[in-house]
Amino acid sequence: MRFEEKARGYHAHASPQRRFAEALAAFAPFEPGDRVTEVGAGTGFLTRALLAQGALVDASDNSPAMVEVGREAAPSASWSVQDALGDLFPCHNLASNGMLQWAPDPAATLRRWRTAVHPGGRLLLGVPCEPGFRELRSLTGEGPIRWRDEAMWLRLLRQGGWDVRASAVMEHPETYPSAVDFLRQLHGSGVTGEPRLGVGELRSLLREYGRRFAAPGGGVVATWAWLMVEAG
Ligand SMILES: C[S@@+](CC[C@H](N)C(=O)[O-])C[C@H]1O[C@@H](n2cnc3c(N)ncnc32)[C@H](O)[C@@H]1O
């Protein structure tokens, strides 16, 4: 992932993530005045949705560039640079969207988060999940993150000491003008790792993608899927 380098691009290109962040906030809304600590807040898509509910948000990210853009986009939150995988300050409620999939040991992180959240507080979590990017993965194999399905994530949450109150998977097919536009958008938003393919391999990947995953009205299709969880 290259979020530090791509912070402004993320804000401009990450429209699916923005949609999932807004859906996540609506999935289990906070009450006006609730204090919420948000980690991996990026440029503030979820932050803004939480602020719109009247929550008081302490937002953080480990990328200073993301925090800078987030501060501009959601100035009424309190922003800081923080690693969400380390120990967190005690907090009332925790929210995170599109970050935990990058953790090398999500169960250990979830356990640390459980310790930080006051008894009676809750976790609002959004993560990409199966069958997201199934088209691309069928051609390239697994990428920089490990894809888990809903059952696997819920197991990790329980191992982390969370009691899952509600969960749902939101699946959304996105259409792009071409396979190259799809990959450019991923790249522009920082969600890809270092390039792993040579020019020839990339060309044949693009050709194959266009051939196998053409959208009915033109362009290509890519499936996005997001797990939303409320846990206490
Ligand atoms: C896909 S973006 C999601 C941003 C935002 N939550 C959203 O919904 O648009 C992932 C974010 O997690 C941040 N991130 C990755 N690892 C992190 C870590 N260990 N601690 C804090 N933030 C992290 C990245 O810098 C990036 O801003």
Ligand as a Chemical Component Dictionary entry (heavy atoms), coordinates in Angstrom:
data_LIG
# 
_chem_comp.id                   LIG 
_chem_comp.type                 NON-POLYMER 
_chem_comp.pdbx_formal_charge   0 
_chem_comp.three_letter_code    LIG 
# 
loop_
_chem_comp_atom.comp_id 
_chem_comp_atom.atom_id 
_chem_comp_atom.alt_atom_id 
_chem_comp_atom.type_symbol 
_chem_comp_atom.charge 
_chem_comp_atom.model_Cartn_x 
_chem_comp_atom.model_Cartn_y 
_chem_comp_atom.model_Cartn_z 
_chem_comp_atom.pdbx_ordinal 
LIG C1  C1  C 0  -8.145  2.135 2.375  1  
LIG S1  S1  S 1  -7.648  3.469 3.393  2  
LIG C2  C2  C 0  -9.162  3.763 4.272  3  
LIG C3  C3  C 0  -9.249  5.167 4.781  4  
LIG C4  C4  C 0  -10.564 5.557 5.393  5  
LIG N1  N1  N 0  -10.812 4.847 6.629  6  
LIG C5  C5  C 0  -11.723 5.402 4.438  7  
LIG O1  O1  O 0  -12.689 4.745 4.796  8  
LIG O2  O2  O -1 -11.667 5.953 3.336  9  
LIG C6  C6  C 0  -6.620  2.691 4.636  10 
LIG C7  C7  C 0  -6.034  3.685 5.602  11 
LIG O3  O3  O 0  -5.425  2.963 6.671  12 
LIG C8  C8  C 0  -4.232  3.618 7.004  13 
LIG N2  N2  N 0  -3.389  2.658 7.715  14 
LIG C9  C9  C 0  -2.802  1.542 7.244  15 
LIG N3  N3  N 0  -2.106  0.924 8.226  16 
LIG C10 C10 C 0  -2.275  1.674 9.339  17 
LIG C11 C11 C 0  -1.813  1.558 10.677 18 
LIG N4  N4  N 0  -1.023  0.554 11.058 19 
LIG N5  N5  N 0  -2.191  2.509 11.579 20 
LIG C12 C12 C 0  -2.982  3.534 11.206 21 
LIG N6  N6  N 0  -3.444  3.699 9.945  22 
LIG C13 C13 C 0  -3.102  2.783 9.021  23 
LIG C14 C14 C 0  -3.663  4.089 5.668  24 
LIG O4  O4  O 0  -2.701  5.118 5.824  25 
LIG C15 C15 C 0  -4.933  4.561 4.983  26 
LIG O5  O5  O 0  -5.209  5.901 5.252  27 
# 
loop_
_chem_comp_bond.comp_id 
_chem_comp_bond.atom_id_1 
_chem_comp_bond.atom_id_2 
_chem_comp_bond.value_order 
_chem_comp_bond.pdbx_ordinal 
LIG C1  S1  SING 1  
LIG S1  C2  SING 2  
LIG S1  C6  SING 3  
LIG C2  C3  SING 4  
LIG C3  C4  SING 5  
LIG C4  N1  SING 6  
LIG C4  C5  SING 7  
LIG C5  O1  DOUB 8  
LIG C5  O2  SING 9  
LIG C6  C7  SING 10 
LIG C7  O3  SING 11 
LIG C7  C15 SING 12 
LIG O3  C8  SING 13 
LIG C8  N2  SING 14 
LIG C8  C14 SING 15 
LIG N2  C9  SING 16 
LIG N2  C13 SING 17 
LIG C9  N3  DOUB 18 
LIG N3  C10 SING 19 
LIG C10 C11 SING 20 
LIG C10 C13 DOUB 21 
LIG C11 N4  SING 22 
LIG C11 N5  DOUB 23 
LIG N5  C12 SING 24 
LIG C12 N6  DOUB 25 
LIG N6  C13 SING 26 
LIG C14 O4  SING 27 
LIG C14 C15 SING 28 
LIG C15 O5  SING 29 
# 
